Amino acid sequence: MKRQMKWYVCCLFLMAVLGGLFTTSCSDDDEETQNITPEEAERNAYFKYDAADVEVVEKTTFNVLDEIEKRIANSSDANSDEEKSMLAFYKKKYDDLQAFAEQTADSIVATNPGNSKVAITGQLLEMGRVTLNYTDKGADGKYKRMSLLVVYPTRFFVNIDAKNIILGCHYTITSDHERPTNTGFQGMSDACLLGAEWATTSNYLVIMPDYEGYGASKDATHPYLNREVQARQTLKALIVGMNWFTGSHGEEFASRNVVVEGFSQGGAVAAATYRYWLEHSKEKWIETASFHIAGAVCGDGPYDPLATLQFYCKENWLSMPVAPALMLKGLCDTDEYAIKAGLKVDDFVSDAFYKSGIFDRIASKLYTTDGCSGALKDYNKDHPGTFTINADGSLPTDQVLNKETYQYFRNGTEPANNPELLKKLKALRFCLEKNSLAYNFKPQDLKIKVNMGYTNMTLSLPCQFSFLHGKYDTVVPYDNLSSINNKWGENKAKYIRGINYYDHGDMGKAFFLVAHDEMVEEMLNGSWKPGTSTFETDIPRIINDLKD
């Protein structure tokens, strides 16, 4: 019954579009058009789909198991614990997908005896992959070419009809070759590989945008943790990818139910995107776009950048030294308020950190996150003792931030006799705070008025956030989730807790191997409820198996 209700809601959205197309006049529509604000009119124009603007850069098919085999082959000489863990991760993906294909093929053959199991198994694992370029507005307000990836099943011959869409937000990358649309990176990017798995096992249409600063827009500055910009751009990518697919392949994915998801930076982007949709869902562009975001599935995301920086200062330890560099550069270079306040990264970091070349490496888009942090080790060779770098690459926060910034965000100490710096510190604090998921927002269920052509109907839609977060995450601290929990108060949505002892890397495996699929499915099938999920107890076993 709940699944039928979901389908009914989606049909209403589709009917709303058709009603609008066939209605020549409507006083309510005319009144609403006259009363919309300039900001609403601008959003209506911005989110309008223009098929002529979309360019197919690459279109191909691939076997998802073949792609995983490439990863396994590339990882066969793994030495470090992390490399061995990733090899185990890929092997488990391979085994799970192979088992899925064989079981599904058996089921199909049982009801269609004339079909070949071998042929069906092969086609169950075959995916379509398309890279699209399109025009979007950058963080600087200028329009530029952007890129996204679409992954989809090609197996409609067995009448497996996909009705749902995953909007995938990738985790932090600093090198352009790691972007989702780079299909030449070890066969395909990690993000694309995950998308292929979801398209295979759950029959989703998967849309994954390259963030601004990567792919077609690689010459632009990446707006790291700029909540409003990244949310707007991600929704634009959804509309482009969804409309391109339905225009090219008919209405196989006609339900338009969407779950936006991501881990790490992707978790923050997913939450921000869903928040943006909730805030603007009563505007007419929602009707014309004809989709429904069922919820956001988020893992270990920096939902509160201020809480993250305060944690780094309180602990005086950085397990991922590039993180504050990305945070400061993203905000100082792209946040509208930061730009007006004249904020620069060298206002807040130590001279040595600034001179190390880490910001140049970030800007080049040539280095991974480890490669960017490696600038500190290289600088230390020429300037011995500048940084106290541990064997795992971590170092004290007070060697990254200058003394005034470190003390200000550690305990609120204001710099003496330096009013100009204090003004900038307060401006930075405000920028960090306003890019929080909870800033001026509390989740609540939606009531949307849909134009049916001859009348209006109000739909009630539940607000659904699902979070997974490691309590001992040192890269994106648990303080992020605690902050959201506290600020949302009685309006808090779903929190999945009790994941003790795990740091960021292991939580990523927990998210992608255990939690993700169930978190998505419960939003789509109507079984989502606030509280703790039952699969939580499976996570320690899965992680321990990977380590053995």
C-alpha positions in Angstrom: 0.0 0.0 0.0 2.8 2.4 0.9 4.6 1.7 -2.4 1.3 2.4 -4.2 0.9 5.7 -2.4 4.5 6.7 -3.5 3.5 5.8 -7.1 0.3 7.8 -6.7 2.2 10.9 -5.5 4.5 10.7 -8.5 1.6 10.3 -10.9 0.1 13.5 -9.4 3.3 15.3 -10.2 3.2 14.1 -13.8 -0.4 15.0 -14.1 0.4 18.4 -12.9 2.8 18.9 -15.8 0.3 17.6 -18.3 -2.4 19.7 -16.8 -0.3 22.8 -17.2 0.5 21.9 -20.8 -3.1 21.5 -21.9 -4.6 24.4 -19.9 -4.8 27.5 -22.0 -5.9 29.8 -19.2 -6.2 29.7 -15.5 -6.9 32.6 -13.2 -5.0 30.9 -10.3 -2.0 30.5 -12.5 -2.1 34.1 -13.7 -2.4 35.3 -10.1 0.5 33.2 -9.0 2.7 34.3 -11.9 2.0 38.0 -11.1 2.7 37.5 -7.4 6.0 35.6 -7.6 9.1 37.5 -6.3 12.0 38.4 -8.5 14.1 35.7 -6.8 11.4 33.1 -7.6 11.3 34.2 -11.2 15.1 33.9 -11.4 15.0 30.4 -10.1 12.2 29.4 -12.5 14.4 30.6 -15.4 17.6 29.0 -14.0 16.1 25.6 -13.5 14.4 25.4 -16.9 15.7 22.6 -19.0 17.2 23.4 -22.4 17.8 20.3 -24.5 19.7 22.3 -27.1 22.3 23.2 -24.4 23.2 19.6 -23.5 26.1 17.9 -25.2 26.8 14.2 -25.1 30.5 13.9 -24.6 30.8 10.2 -24.2 28.3 7.3 -24.4 29.1 3.7 -23.9 28.1 0.5 -22.2 30.2 -1.6 -19.8 30.1 -4.7 -17.6 30.3 -3.7 -14.0 32.1 -6.9 -12.9 34.8 -6.1 -15.5 35.4 -2.7 -14.0 35.7 -4.2 -10.5 38.2 -6.8 -11.8 40.4 -3.9 -13.0 40.4 -2.6 -9.5 41.3 -5.9 -8.0 44.1 -6.4 -10.5 45.4 -2.9 -9.7 45.3 -3.7 -6.0 46.8 -7.1 -6.2 50.2 -6.0 -4.8 48.6 -4.2 -1.8 51.0 -3.7 1.1 49.5 -1.2 3.5 46.6 -2.0 5.8 44.5 0.6 3.9 45.4 -0.9 0.5 44.6 -4.4 1.8 41.3 -3.2 3.1 40.4 -1.6 -0.2 41.3 -4.8 -2.0 38.9 -6.7 0.3 36.3 -4.0 -0.3 36.5 -4.6 -4.1 36.4 -8.4 -3.7 33.3 -8.2 -1.6 31.7 -5.9 -4.2 32.5 -8.4 -6.9 31.1 -11.4 -4.9 27.9 -9.5 -4.0 27.2 -8.4 -7.6 28.0 -11.8 -9.0 25.6 -13.5 -6.5 22.9 -10.9 -7.3 23.2 -11.5 -11.1 23.0 -15.3 -10.7 20.1 -15.3 -8.3 18.2 -12.8 -10.5 18.9 -14.8 -13.6 17.7 -18.0 -11.9 14.4 -16.2 -11.0 13.9 -14.9 -14.6 14.6 -18.3 -16.2 12.2 -20.0 -13.8 9.4 -17.8 -15.1 10.7 -17.6 -18.7 12.1 -21.1 -19.4 13.1 -20.3 -23.0 15.8 -17.7 -21.9 19.5 -18.5 -21.5 20.8 -18.0 -18.0 24.3 -17.1 -19.3 22.9 -14.4 -21.6 20.6 -13.0 -18.9 23.4 -12.9 -16.3 25.6 -11.0 -18.8 23.0 -8.4 -19.6 22.0 -7.9 -15.9 25.5 -6.7 -15.4 25.6 -4.4 -18.4 25.3 -0.7 -17.8 24.9 2.4 -19.9 27.2 5.3 -19.1 26.9 8.8 -20.5 28.9 12.0 -19.9 27.0 15.2 -20.5 28.2 18.8 -20.7 25.8 21.7 -20.1 25.8 25.3 -19.0 25.4 26.3 -15.4 26.1 29.3 -13.2 29.3 29.2 -11.2 30.0 30.4 -7.7 31.3 33.7 -9.3 27.9 34.3 -10.9 29.3 33.6 -14.4 27.9 30.9 -16.6 30.2 28.1 -17.7 30.2 24.6 -19.0 29.7 21.9 -16.4 29.7 18.1 -16.6 27.8 15.1 -15.1 27.6 11.4 -15.4 24.5 9.3 -16.0 24.6 5.5 -15.3 21.6 3.3 -16.1 20.6 -0.3 -16.6 20.3 -1.4 -20.3 18.3 -4.6 -19.5 14.8 -3.7 -20.3 14.4 -6.8 -22.4 13.6 -8.7 -19.2 11.0 -6.2 -18.2 12.8 -4.9 -15.2 11.6 -1.3 -15.1 13.5 1.2 -13.0 11.3 3.9 -11.4 13.7 5.7 -9.1 16.7 8.0 -9.3 19.8 8.3 -7.2 21.4 11.8 -7.2 25.0 10.9 -6.1 27.2 13.5 -4.5 30.8 12.4 -4.5 33.2 12.7 -1.5 36.1 15.1 -1.3 38.5 15.0 -4.2 41.3 17.4 -5.1 42.6 15.9 -8.4 40.5 16.3 -11.5 41.2 12.7 -12.6 39.1 11.4 -9.6 35.9 13.1 -10.9 32.9 10.9 -11.7 33.0 11.5 -15.4 36.6 10.4 -15.8 35.9 6.9 -17.1 39.6 6.4 -17.9 40.6 6.4 -14.2 41.3 2.8 -13.3 38.5 2.0 -15.8 36.1 4.4 -14.0 36.1 6.6 -11.0 35.1 5.3 -7.5 31.9 7.4 -7.7 31.0 5.9 -11.1 31.8 2.4 -9.8 29.4 2.9 -6.9 26.8 4.3 -9.2 27.1 1.3 -11.4 26.5 -1.0 -8.5 23.4 0.8 -7.4 22.1 0.8 -11.0 22.8 -2.9 -11.2 21.4 -4.2 -7.9 18.5 -1.7 -7.3 17.8 -0.8 -10.9 18.2 2.9 -10.3 19.0 5.7 -12.8 22.1 7.3 -11.2 23.1 10.9 -11.8 26.5 12.1 -10.5 27.6 15.7 -11.2 31.2 16.7 -11.2 31.4 19.5 -8.7 32.3 22.9 -10.0 36.1 23.0 -10.4 36.2 19.5 -12.0 35.5 18.1 -15.4 34.3 20.6 -17.9 34.7 23.4 -15.3 38.2 22.4 -14.0 39.6 25.9 -14.5 37.1 27.3 -11.9 37.7 27.4 -8.1 35.9 24.5 -6.3 33.3 26.0 -3.9 34.2 23.5 -1.1 31.4 23.6 1.6 29.6 26.5 0.0 26.2 25.1 0.9 23.9 27.3 -1.3 26.0 27.2 -4.4 26.7 23.4 -4.3 23.0 22.7 -3.6 21.8 24.8 -6.5 24.3 23.3 -8.9 23.5 19.7 -7.8 19.8 20.2 -8.4 20.5 21.7 -11.8 22.5 18.6 -12.6 19.6 16.4 -11.5 17.2 18.2 -13.9 19.7 18.1 -16.8 20.4 14.4 -16.3 16.8 13.3 -15.7 15.4 15.2 -18.7 18.2 14.1 -21.0 17.5 10.5 -20.1 13.8 10.6 -20.5 14.1 12.5 -23.7 16.6 9.9 -25.1 15.0 6.7 -23.7 11.3 7.4 -23.2 9.6 7.1 -19.9 11.2 4.0 -18.3 12.0 6.1 -15.3 8.7 8.0 -15.2 8.1 8.0 -11.5 10.8 10.6 -10.8 11.2 9.6 -7.2 14.7 10.9 -6.1 17.0 10.1 -3.2 20.0 12.4 -2.9 23.0 10.7 -1.2 26.7 11.1 -0.4 29.5 10.4 2.0 32.0 12.9 3.6 31.8 16.1 1.5 29.1 14.3 -0.5 27.1 13.9 2.7 27.1 17.6 3.3 26.2 18.3 -0.3 23.4 15.8 -0.2 21.9 17.3 2.9 22.3 20.8 1.5 20.6 19.8 -1.7 17.7 18.3 0.0 17.4 21.4 2.3 17.4 23.6 -0.8 14.6 21.6 -2.4 12.6 21.7 0.8 12.9 25.4 1.1 11.9 26.1 -2.5 9.5 23.2 -3.2 6.4 25.5 -3.3 7.8 27.4 -6.3 6.6 26.7 -9.8 9.9 25.3 -11.0 9.2 22.2 -8.9 6.0 21.6 -11.0 7.7 22.1 -14.3 10.7 19.9 -13.3 8.2 17.2 -12.1 10.3 15.3 -9.6 10.0 14.5 -5.9 13.0 14.2 -3.6 12.1 11.5 -1.1 15.0 12.3 1.2 18.7 12.6 1.8 21.0 9.8 2.8 24.2 11.2 4.4 27.3 9.6 5.8 29.9 11.4 7.9 29.4 14.8 6.4 30.7 18.3 7.5 27.3 19.6 8.0 28.6 22.3 10.4 31.9 23.7 9.2 32.2 25.9 12.3 31.9 22.8 14.6 34.6 21.1 12.4 37.1 23.9 12.7 36.5 24.2 16.5 37.1 20.5 16.9 40.4 20.7 15.0 41.5 23.5 17.4 40.2 21.9 20.6 42.0 18.6 19.8 45.0 20.4 18.3 45.4 17.6 15.9 44.7 17.2 12.1 44.5 13.6 10.7 43.9 15.1 7.3 45.9 18.4 7.0 44.4 19.4 3.7 40.9 19.6 5.2 41.2 23.1 6.8 43.0 24.3 3.7 40.1 23.2 1.5 37.6 24.7 3.9 39.3 28.1 4.1 40.1 28.3 0.3 36.5 27.3 -0.7 34.9 29.9 1.5 37.4 32.7 1.0 37.4 32.3 -2.8 33.7 31.6 -3.4 31.4 32.7 -0.5 29.8 36.0 -1.4 30.0 37.3 2.2 33.7 36.3 2.6 34.5 38.0 -0.7 32.8 41.2 0.4 34.6 41.1 3.7 37.9 40.7 1.8 38.9 37.4 3.5 42.1 35.7 2.2 43.4 32.3 3.3 46.7 33.9 4.4 44.8 35.9 7.0 44.2 32.7 9.0 47.0 30.3 8.4 50.7 30.2 9.5 53.3 31.6 7.2 54.9 28.2 6.8 51.6 26.5 5.9 50.8 29.2 3.3 54.3 29.0 1.8 54.4 25.2 1.8 52.6 25.1 -1.6 49.5 23.2 -0.4 47.1 25.9 -1.8 48.9 25.8 -5.1 48.5 22.0 -5.2 44.8 22.4 -4.5 44.4 25.0 -7.2 46.3 22.8 -9.8 43.7 19.9 -9.6 46.7 17.6 -10.2 47.1 16.1 -6.7 45.0 13.8 -4.5 44.2 14.8 -1.0 47.3 12.9 0.2 49.3 14.6 -2.5 48.2 18.0 -1.4 49.1 17.3 2.2 52.4 15.9 0.9 53.4 19.6 0.2 54.0 19.9 4.0 56.5 17.0 4.0 58.3 18.4 1.0 58.5 21.8 2.7 59.8 20.1 5.8 62.7 18.7 3.9 64.0 22.1 3.0 62.9 23.7 6.3 63.5 20.9 8.9 61.4 21.0 12.0 58.8 23.5 10.6 56.0 20.9 11.0 55.7 18.0 13.4 54.4 15.5 11.0 53.6 12.1 12.3 54.1 8.8 10.5 50.4 8.8 9.4 50.7 12.3 8.0 48.8 14.1 10.9 50.1 17.2 12.6 49.1 19.8 15.3 46.5 22.3 14.3 48.4 25.2 15.7 51.1 24.6 13.1 48.5 25.1 10.4 46.5 28.1 11.7 48.2 31.2 12.9 48.2 31.9 16.6 45.3 34.4 16.6 43.0 32.2 14.5 43.9 29.1 16.5 43.1 30.7 19.9 39.9 32.4 18.5 38.4 29.1 17.4 39.8 27.1 20.3 38.5 29.2 23.2 37.1 32.5 21.8 40.2 34.5 22.6 40.2 37.8 20.6 43.4 39.2 19.2 44.6 42.2 21.3 45.3 45.5 19.5 44.4 44.1 16.1 40.8 45.2 15.3 41.2 44.5 11.6 42.1 40.8 12.2 39.3 40.5 14.8 36.9 41.8 12.2 38.0 39.2 9.7 37.9 36.4 12.3 34.3 37.3 13.1 33.5 37.4 9.4 35.0 34.0 8.9 33.1 32.6 11.8 29.9 33.9 10.3 30.7 32.3 6.9 31.4 29.0 8.6 28.1 29.2 10.6 25.9 30.3 7.7 27.1 27.3 5.6 25.8 25.0 8.2 22.9 22.7 7.3 21.0 24.0 10.4 21.6 27.7 9.9 18.1 29.3 9.8 16.5 25.9 9.0 14.6 23.2 10.8 13.2 20.2 9.0 9.4 19.8 8.7 7.0 17.9 6.5 5.9 19.5 3.3 2.6 20.7 2.0 2.8 21.4 -1.8 0.0 22.9 -3.9 0.0 21.2 -7.3 -1.8 22.6 -10.3 -4.1 19.9 -11.8 -5.2 22.1 -14.7 -8.8 22.4 -13.6 -8.1 22.7 -9.8 -5.3 22.7 -7.3 -4.4 19.9 -4.9 -2.3 20.0 -1.8 0.1 17.1 -1.2 1.6 16.2 2.1 5.1 14.8 1.8 7.3 13.6 4.8 10.7 15.3 5.4 13.3 12.5 5.6 17.0 12.9 6.5 19.0 9.8 7.3 22.5 10.2 8.8 25.3 7.7 9.5 28.3 9.1 11.5 31.2 7.6 13.3 31.6 8.7 16.8 35.3 8.6 16.6 35.7 10.2 13.2 38.8 12.5 13.3 38.4 13.9 9.7 34.8 14.9 10.0 34.1 14.8 13.7 30.9 13.6 15.3 30.4 17.2 16.5 28.9 17.9 13.1 26.0 15.5 13.8 25.7 16.6 17.4 25.4 20.2 16.3 22.6 19.5 13.9 20.8 17.4 16.5 21.0 20.2 19.1 19.9 22.9 16.7 17.0 21.0 15.2 15.8 20.0 18.7 12.4 18.5 18.6 12.3 18.7 14.8 15.3 16.3 14.5 14.9 13.6 11.9 16.6 10.2 11.7 19.9 9.6 13.4 21.8 6.3 13.2 24.1 6.1 16.1 26.2 3.8 18.2 28.9 3.2 15.6 31.8 3.3 18.0 35.5 3.0 17.4 35.4 3.8 13.7 37.3 6.6 11.9 36.4 8.2 8.6 37.8 5.5 6.3 36.1 2.6 8.0 32.8 4.6 8.2 33.0 5.0 4.4 33.1 1.2 4.0 30.2 0.9 6.5 28.2 3.4 4.5 28.8 1.9 1.0 28.8 -1.8 2.0 26.1 -2.0 4.7 24.1 1.1 5.3 23.5 2.9 2.0 21.1 0.5 0.2 18.8 0.0 3.1 18.8 3.7 4.0 17.8 4.5 0.4 15.2 1.7 0.0 13.3 2.6 3.2 12.8 6.1 1.9 11.5 4.8 -1.4 9.2 2.1 -0.1 7.6 4.1 2.7 9.1 2.3 5.7 11.3 5.2 6.9 10.8 6.1 10.5 12.7 8.3 12.9 15.0 6.3 15.2 17.8 3.9 15.0 18.1 1.5 12.0 18.2 -2.3 12.6 21.2 -2.9 10.3 23.5 -1.0 12.7 24.7 -4.2 14.4 25.9 -5.6 11.0 28.4 -2.9 10.5 31.1 -4.1 13.0 31.0 -7.6 11.5 31.4 -6.3 7.9 34.3 -3.9 8.9 36.1 -6.7 10.9 35.7 -9.1 8.0 37.5 -6.5 5.7 40.3 -6.2 8.1 40.9 -10.0 8.5 
